[in-house]
Amino acid sequence: MKVTIPSLDQNGIQLAAAAYACGIVCILPLYSENGLIQLVSAKWHMFFFSTCAALVIMCVLALYHRFYQRKPLRRFVFKPSRISLTLVFMLLTYTVSTLFSHMPERSFWGLDSRMNGWLMFALCTVCYFLICTLISSNQILLICNAMIIGASLSCLVAWLNLFCIDPLGYYSYIPQHARHQFISTVGNINFFGALLCLAAPYALYQALFSSSHRFWHQASAVFLLSSFLVANSDGPWLALACGACVILLNQKLGTLQAKRLFFVGGLCCSVWLFAGILIRIVPIYAPMRTISSVLCHPLVACCGILGCAGMWLLFDKTKLSARLFFRSIFAGGIAIALLLLAVCNLWNVSLGPLNGLLQFGPQWGSNRGYVWGILVDRYYYTFNYREQLFGIGPDLVTHLLNPVYSQKIIAMNGTAFDSAHNEFLQMLICCGLFGLFFWLLFIFSHIKHSLYSTPYLTASLVAYCVQSFFSIHFVGVFPIFFALCALTAVKKSKK
């Protein structure tokens, strides 16, 4: 009996790679085994085994295609673009930093609560190259929409958690006084904000510019944008503002896009109004803070609805240039922000509640200012030349802070810091000047390239980078950033 082995074509390998990419951007942020207690390890194991399995499967398919079918690999394996080389140099720097680390084993694995060691960065590198070399350009939107689905489900859980509904049983082991730090399927509110920063700008772009599936794009944009309220942190709000500016400065922005923007904005304010009313009626898991507390105030939300309605009518009844209007708003916003920063920091004028946001000092950013000052001083005054160039090793910031400064940090913040809570400063301390240089080069090159290849992802990359100034790498979100960067590097010529 003769057995015929099926032929492997280009679509087959691309479909397998697309399935892996969809799993990373959709399933990874949702995956959990035993609630918040083992959230990091569960996502780490899922990412580790799925990436290793995908790598093995792709290698087997490539060998089968090349040696059994005797066909050239270029039919489904594509040469990465030049911007991908920045990630290779970044991984080399990570490797050197790990080899010279004070604690090589800890740098290889990372802290148990973060897993931000060499291995996770290596897996993110493998994820990046699997996607950018095997994905077809016509599968990019499919993967991005899968990310929207995963983020929307995460937001649904977050809204339920806000009103003390725990459908997944995540909070059964978390003390009541610590629950304000955790929400949704990614745990920490900063990680939830980072996930929103990746998904919401893409949804907003599609809501403004897409000519098909308009209801789906607008509904997802409203849901994700309004969910920034639940993140209850100022960093994601700033990141959202920066991502929105990238979209609004787009050359193609016209009257139609402006009307869609204010329509979406009006719906978001309506959601915030309804949420603000509910917050005053039913108990919530944690009080709203700063920007979130202002936006969910019924009076502010009503003013937002009226303002969006008025601007919609303005663009509907006049021939006002949307591009000129938003560029003027952007320039005015930058000027006002710089003026307020100067008033608070140079002339020490108090602005009341805004001091916590604008006045830099040890207490700024939930005492991040104090921690950043310690780390910068340690880098300049106690690091030798090798440590300044290659760092002290991945995920070892905690050894610079604890136990020397832990008691004071706990007294100020209520909990100790085990990282810089700033991805760029963390990279400088852990991987040195070389690591920070290649990391910035990797980010800026992909943002620049996305302007021409995938402009709908540019705002997402920018928003993530802005929020990462206040956050840290997390295995449930960090690989998604690499996946989106890989999508920007996919060549348009693929079929």
PAVEXLUM-187512 format. One record per atom (N, C-alpha, C): x, z, y. Coordinates in steps of 0.05 Angstrom, whole numbers, plus 5000, padded with zeros to 4 digits. Layout:
BEGIN
XZY/...
//
This chain:
BEGIN
501750004976/500050005000/501850005025/501349815042/503049785066/501749935089/503350105102/502450265125/503450135151/501750085169/502449965195/502550175216/504950215228/505350415249/504550285275/502850415291/501850295316/504150255336/503750045352/505749985372/505450165396/507650245408/507650415432/508050245457/506150255475/506350095499/506750275524/506950155546/507450295571/505150485578/502650405574/500450575581/500350835565/501250825540/501251055523/503051275533/505451215540/507351415550/506551515577/505451345594/504451435620/502051615618/500351565598/498051735594/498952015585/500852025567/501952285558/503152435581/504652305598/505952435621/503752525641/501652365645/499552445663/498052695653/497652705626/496352945615/498053195620/500653175617/502353405622/502253475652/502353285670/502153335698/499553475706/497353375695/494753495701/494653785691/495853835668/495954105658/497454295677/499654195688/501254355706/499754425732/498454225744/497254265770/494454395768/493154375745/490454475742/490254725725/491454715701/491154935682/493055165688/495555105697/497555315701/496555535721/495355475744/494455685762/492155845751/490655735731/488355875720/489056035695/491255965682/491856075656/492556375657/491456525639/492056815637/491356905609/492757115600/492157235573/490857505575/492057695589/490957965589/490758065618/489557895635/489057985662/491557995679/491458165700/493558175720/496058315709/495758475688/497958625677/500158445667/499458235653/501458045642/501057765653/500257755679/499657495691/502157315693/504357435703/506757285707/507857185680/508057355660/509157275635/507357075621/504757095624/502956895611/503356625623/503456605650/503956345662/506756235656/508656415655/511356335648/511456215620/510256345601/510256235574/508855965572/506555945586/505155695586/506855475598/508155525620/509755325633/512155255616/513455455604/515855415588/515155235564/513155315548/512555175524/511354895529/509654865550/508554605556/510754415565/512654505581/514754335591/516654255568/517354455552/519154385529/517754195509/515154245504/513654065486/513453785498/512953765524/512853505537/515453355536/517653505540/520353385539/520953275511/520253435490/520753345463/519053105456/516553115463/514752885457/515752635471/516552655496/517452415511/520052305498/521852485489/524252385477/523652255450/521852365434/521052235409/519851965414/518051945433/516851685439/518851485449/520751585465/522851395475/524551295452/525351475434/526951385411/525451195393/522951255389/521251085372/520950805385/520550805411/520250555425/522850395425/525050525428/527650385430/528750295403/528650465383/530050405358/528250295337/525750375336/523950265316/522650005325/521650005350/520349765361/522449575373/524849675377/527049515388/526249385415/525249555432/524449465458/525949625479/526549495502/528049645523/526449875534/527850085541/526550325552/525350275580/526350075593/525350035621/522449965622/521149915599/518349855599/516650095607/517650335602/516150565610/517850795621/520450765622/522150955634/523250835660/522750955682/523450835708/525750995721/527350855736/529650975749/528651155772/529451405773/528551575795/529651475822/528251535843/529151455870/531551625879/532851535900/535251675909/534751965919/532352005929/531752275939/531752475916/531452385891/531452565868/534252685863/536352555874/539052665870/539352935884/537852985905/538053235919/537353475900/535453425882/534753635863/536953675842/538353465835/540653495816/542753675828/543453625854/545453795867/544454085870/541854105875/540754375877/540954525851/540454395829/540654525802/543554595796/545454425804/548254485801/549054735816/548054755841/548554995857/547455245844/544955215833/543755435819/545455525795/546555325781/548255375758/550755525765/552155435786/554555565795/553955855804/551755885819/550956155828/550456335804/549256235783/548656395760/551156475745/553056285742/555556335728/557156555742/557156555769/558756755784/557056995792/554657015781/552857235789/554057505781/553157715796/553957985789/552558075762/550257955757/548758015733/547757745721/549457605706/548757335697/546157325680/545857515663/543357515647/540857545664/540957725683/538657765701/538257505718/540357385727/540057135742/539056905725/539656905700/538656695682/535656715678/534656965673/531757005668/530257065693/531357215711/529957315735/528657575729/527557705750/526157955747/523657915730/522958115714/520558095697/518058045713/517958145738/515558115755/515457845770/517657685768/517757435783/518657205765/520657245748/521757035731/522956805748/524156875771/525256675789/528256625784/528956625759/531756575752/532456285749/534856235738/535855965734/533955805715/532955935695/531355795675/528755675687/527455825704/525055715716/525655475734/527855495749/528555265766/529355025749/530655075727/531354855709/528854725697/526854885690/524354775680/522854625701/522954725726/521654575748/523054305752/525754295748/527254045750/526353855729/526053955704/525153785682/522353675688/520553855698/517853775705/517953555726/519653585746/519853385767/520653105756/522653105739/523652845730/521752725709/520352885693/518352775675/516152635690/515352745712/513152625728/514152385743/516352415758/517152195775/518151955760/519051985735/520051755720/518051635701/515951785694/514051685674/511251635684/510551735708/507851705718/507551435733/505351315729/504751065744/503451135770/503750965790/502751015817/499651025817/498350885798/495450895798/494351155785/496151335776/495351585765/495751815784/496851765808/497451975827/494852115836/492851965844/490352085854/488952245832/489152145807/488052295785/489252575783/491852595785/493252855784/492553025808/492452905831/491753065855/488853175853/487053015843/484253105839/484153335818/485853315798/486053535778/486953795792/488853765811/489654005826/487354115843/485653945854/483354045869/481454195851/481054105827/479254235808/480354515802/482954535795/484154785789/484054985812/484654885836/484555065860/481755145866/479754975862/476955045868/476055255849/476755235823/475955445804/477355715811/479855695820/481155945828/479856065852/478855895871/477455995895/474856115887/473456005867/470956115859/471356405848/473356445833/474056715823/474756895847/476156785866/476956945889/474557045905/472556865910/470156945924/468657165909/468557135883/467157345867/468657605869/471357595867/472957835870/472657965897/472257805918/471957915945/469558105946/467358035932/464958205932/464858385907/467258455897/467558655875/466258565849/466158305845/465258195819/467758095804/468158195781/470558145765/469858015739/469257755739/468357615715/470457605693/472957605700/475157575681/476357845672/475258065684/476358325676/479158375685/480058255707/482758275715/483458555726/481558695738/482158925754/481659185738/481259175712/480759415697/483059605696/485559505699/487959675698/489359705725/488059595746/489359615773/488059855788/489760035798/488660265814/487060155838/485060315847/483360225868/484960185894/486960345899/488460325924/490360085925/490859955902/492659725901/491159465898/488559465895/487059215890/487059025913/487659125938/487558945961/489858745959/491858785942/494158605940/493558375920/491458395904/491058205882/488358075885/488257825878/485657685878/485957425862/483757335851/483657075838/485357065813/486056825803/487456795778/490456785782/491456805806/494356795811/495357065820/493657265822/494557535827/494957595857/497357605866/497957685894/496657495914/495657605936/494257445956/496157235968/498757295969/500657095980/500756855961/500656895935/500756675916/498156515918/495856655922/493356515925/493456345951/494556455972/494856295997/496656055993/498856085977/500555855971/499155635956/497455715937/495855515922/494055365941/492755505959/490955375978/492455185996/494855266004/496555096022/497254826008/497454825982/498054575968/495554405965/493254525960/490854375953/489154305978/488754495996/486854456018/487654226037/490154196045/490753966063/490253696050/490853666024/490153416011/487153366011/485553576005/482653546005/481653466033/482853596054/482053526081/482753236088/485153146080/485852866086/483952676073/483252726048/481352546034/478552556046/477752796056/475152816069/475052656095/477352626108/477352476133/477752176129/479352096110/480151816108/479051666084/478051816064/477151676040/474551516046/474451276034/472051106037/470151126014/470951265993/469251305969/469151595961/467051665946/466751945937/466852145961/465552065983/465752226007/464552506004/462252525990/461052785986/462952975970/464152865949/466053035933/468353125950/469552955966/471853035982/471053236004/468753186017/467953376038/467253646026/465853646004/465053905991/467554065983/469553925970/471954065962/473554165986/473654006008/475054086032/473754326044/471154336046/469754566058/470254816041/470054786015/470355015997/473255135999/475254955998/478055045998/478855156026/477955016047/478655116074/477355376080/474855416073/473555666078/474655896061/475955826038/477056026021/479656156032/480756046054/482956176067/482156446077/479556476082/478556736091/479156956070/478756876044/479157066022/482057136018/483856946025/486756996022/487557236040/486157276063/486457516078/489257566087/490757346093/493557376102/494057166124/495757236143/496157066166/498056826160/499856856141/501756646135/500256386127/498356396108/496956156100/495356036123/494256196141/492856086164/494755916182/497156026187/499055866202/499855616188/500255636161/500955396145/498655186147/496155286145/493955096147/493854956174/494455106195/494454986222/496654766224/498954826213/501154626213/500354386196/499254426173/498354196156/496254036170/494354166183/492254026198/493453856221/495453966234/496753816256/498053566245/499253576222/500453336210/498353126205/496053206196/493853016191/492752906217/492353076237/491052996262/492952826279/495552836274/497452666289/497852396275/496252346254/496452096239/495651866257/497151646254/496651406271/493851286266/492751326242/490151196235/487751356244/488151586256/485951766263/484251626285/481651616280/479851486299/477351666303/475351546316/472851696323/471451786297/471351616277/470051686252/471351926239/474051926238/475452156227/475052406243/474852386269/474352616286/471652736281/469652566278/466952666272/466852796244/468252676225/468352806199/469753076200/471853096216/473253346219/471453566230/469953516251/468353726262/465853776245/465053586229/462953636210/463953836188/466253786178/467453976159/467954246171/469054246196/469554496210/466954656214/464754516221/462254656225/461254786200/461554646177/460754756152/462454996144/465054986150/466855206144/465955456161/465355416186/464455636203/461855746192/460155576181/457655666170/458155846145/460055766129/460855936106/461956206115/463656196136/464756446146/462556626158/460556506171/458356656182/456756796160/456156646139/454656756117/456356976103/458956926100/460657136088/460857376106/461057346132/461257566150/458757746149/456457616146/453957766143/453957926117/454757796095/454757936069/456758166069/459058126083/461058336084/459958586097/458158556115/456958786129/454658906113/453858776091/451658876075/452558996049/454258846035/455158926008/458059006009/459059175991/461859265991/463759035983/466159035994/468158835987/470658975977/472358825964/474658945950/476759055969/476958935993/478959026013/477958936041/478459086062/477659006089/479058756098/477558596114/478758356125/480758436147/482958276148/485158336167/485458116187/486358186211/487257996232/485657746233/486757516227/485457256232/482857236215/482957326190/480557316173/478357486184/479057726194/477057906205/475757786230/477357636246/476257506270/474357286263/475157106244/473556876238/470956936224/470857156208/468357226195/466557396212/467357456237/465557596255/463257416262/460757506259/458457316264/458557176291/459357326312/459357196339/461456976340/463857026329/465956816329/465156586312/463956636288/463156416271/460956246284/459056376298/456956226312/458056056334/460056166348/461356006369/462855766357/464055806333/465355586320/463355366311/461055446302/459055246294/458155086318/457555226340/456655086364/458854916376/461355006375/463554846385/463954596368/463854616342/464154376325/461854186329/459454286332/457154116337/457453966364/458354116384/458753986410/460953776409/463153826395/465253626393/464353386377/462653426356/461653206341/459953026359/458253146375/456552986394/458252846414/460352976424/462152856444/463352596433/464452606409/465652366397/463552166389/461052256383/458952076376/457851926400/457852046423/456551926446/458451806466/461051856463/463051746482/465151586467/466851466482/469051306471/471751456473/471651716472/474051876474/476051806452/478551776459/480651706440/481251956423/480751936397/481352166380/484252236378/485852026377/488752066375/489852206400/489052116424/489952236449/488852526451/486452566443/485152826445/486653036428/487252966403/488453156385/491453196392/492752986402/495553026411/495653206435/493653186452/493653366476/493153646467/491353686447/490753956437/493354066424/494753896409/497253986396/499254066416/499753906437/501653976457/500954226472/498354256478/497454496492/497754746475/497154716449/497354946431/500255036428/502154846427/504954916425/505855056451/504954956474/505755076500/504655356502/502155406494/500955666495/502455866476/503055766452/504355936432/507156016442/508655826454/511255896464/511056086488/509056056505/508656236527/508056516518/506256546498/505656806487/507956936473/509556776459/511956886447/513956996467/514256836489/516056926510/515057176524/512457186529/511357426542/511657676525/511357646499/511557876481/514357966476/516157776473/518857836464/520957846486/520657686507/522657686528/521957876550/519357906556/518558076578/517258336568/516958356541/515758596529/513058666540/511458476545/508658516555/506858546531/505258756530/503458806508/501058636510/500358506487/497958336485/495958466466/496058726462/494158866446/494258786417/492058706404/492058636376/493958406368/494658236388/496458016382/499358096379/500058346386/502858426384/503858416356/502158486337/503058476309/503758206299/502557996311/503157716303/505457596319/505657666345/507457526362/510057676369/509957936368/512258096376/514058156352/516458036352/518258066330/519758336331/520058456308/521358706306/521358796277/522159046271/522259136244/519559136230/517359186245/514759206233/513358936231/514658726241/513258466241/512858356213/510558236208/509958116182/509958316159/508458546163/508358756142/511158856136/512658906157/515459006155/517458816143/516758556143/518658356135/521058346154/520558396180/522658396199/524958586192/524158826183/526259016175/527858926151/526458816131/527858716107/529558476113/528558296129/530158056136/532658136152/532458336170/534758426184/536858546166/536058696146/537958806126/539358586111/537958386102/539158176086/540958006102/540257946126/542057786143/544657936149/544458196155/546858356160/548558366135/547358396112/548958406087/550358146082/548957926088/550157656083/552657616101/552357686126/554557636145/556857836143/556258086137/558358286139/559458396113/557958356091/558958466065/559458246044/558558006048/559057796028/561857676032/563257626010/565757476013/565157176015/567257016017/566856726022/565456585999/566056665974/564756545952/561756615951/561156865958/558356945958/556856815981/558156766003/556856636025/556256346019/557956216003/557655935996/555755895972/555856075952/554256035927/552456265922/552356475938/550456695935/551256895914/549557095910/550157305891/548857265864/547157055862/545756995837/542756995841/541356815827/538456795830/537057055824/535157125841/533257345838/534657615838/536857645853/538257895855/538058035882/536157945898/535858065924/535158365922/533658435901/532858715897/535258905896/537558805887/539958975885/541259025912/540458865932/541458915959/539659105974/537159135965/535259305979/534859575965/534759565939/534159815924/536559905908/537060165907/535360385918/536160475946/538060335959/539160425985/536960446006/535260236008/533260226029/530460266019/530160315994/527460315982/525660535993/526760775998/525160996007/524060936035/525660826052/524760766079/522660536079/523160336062/521260116059/518560216049/518660396029/516160506018/514760666040/516260816055/514960966077/513660786098/514960556103/513860366123/511560196112/511860106087/510159906076/508359996053/508960226042/507360326020/508360235993/510160055992/511359945967/514059835973/515759835953/518459725956/518459425955/520559295967/520859005966/522858945944/522258745927/524258665907/525158375913/524458265936/525357995944/525257985974/526157765985/526257736014/523557676026/521557596010/519057496020/519457276041/521357116036/522056876052/523656696034/522556476025/523956306005/526556196016/526756146041/529256036052/531456246054/530656486063/532656706064/533356786035/531456786017/531956845989/533956645978/533656395985/535456185975/538256225987/538456306012/541056356024/542556586011/541056806005/542357035993/543056975964/541256845949/541656815920/543556575914/543256365928/544856115922/546756035944/546856195965/548856145986/548255916005/550155846021/549855636041/549355366028/550755316006/550355055991/547455045981/546555255969/543855255958/541755205979/541955346002/540055306024/540255026035/542654916037/542954646048/541554436030/542054456004/540854255985/537754305983/536954555985/534054605984/532654486008/533754526032/532654406056/532754096054/534953996044/535153706041/533053596022/532653736000/530553655981/527753655994/527153866009/524553886021/524153666042/526053646061/525753456083/525753166073/527353106053/527452826044/524752756031/523552936016/520952876004/518652866024/518753036044/516753026065/516952756080/519352676086/519752426100/518952186083/519652196057/518951976039/515951966035/514552196035/511652196030/510152066053/511352056077/509951926099/509451636094/511151516078/510851226071/509651186044/510151356025/509151315997/506451435992/506151695999/503651835994/503052006018/502051896040/501552046065/499452266061/497752246041/495752446036/496952706024/499552696016/500852936006/502753066027/503252926048/505153026068/504353296079/501753316087/500753566098/500953796078/500453736053/500653946032/503454056030/505453876030/508253956028/509054116053/508254026076/508854176101/507554446101/505054466093/503654726093/504954916074/505754816050/507054996031/509755106042/511254936055/513855016066/513455226088/511355196104/510855386126/510155666114/508355666094/507555916082/509856046066/511655876055/513855976040/515856136057/515556106084/517156266102/516356556101/514056616090/513056896087/512556976059/513256806039/512556866012/514956815994/514556825967/516656785948/515656595926/517556505910/516856325887/515156475867/513256335856/511556445835/511056225815/511256305789/511156105768/508455965766/506356095777/503755965776/503255765798/505055745818/504755565840/507155395845/509555505842/512055365847/512355105832/511655085806/511854825793/509954615804/507654705816/505854505828/507154375852/508654525867/510154415889/512054195880/513454255858/515354055846/513753805836/511453855825/509853625815/508953445838/508153565861/507353405884/509753255896/512053395897/514453255906/515153015888/514753055862/515352835843/513352605847/510852665854/508952455859/509652285883/510852415903/511752265927/514152075920/515552135898/517851975891/517151755871/514651745862/513751525844/513751265859/514951065847/515150805860/512550655858/511850515880/509350375882/509250135864/511550035856/511649785840/510749815812/510350075803/509650115775/506750025769/506349925746/503749825738/503049965711/
//
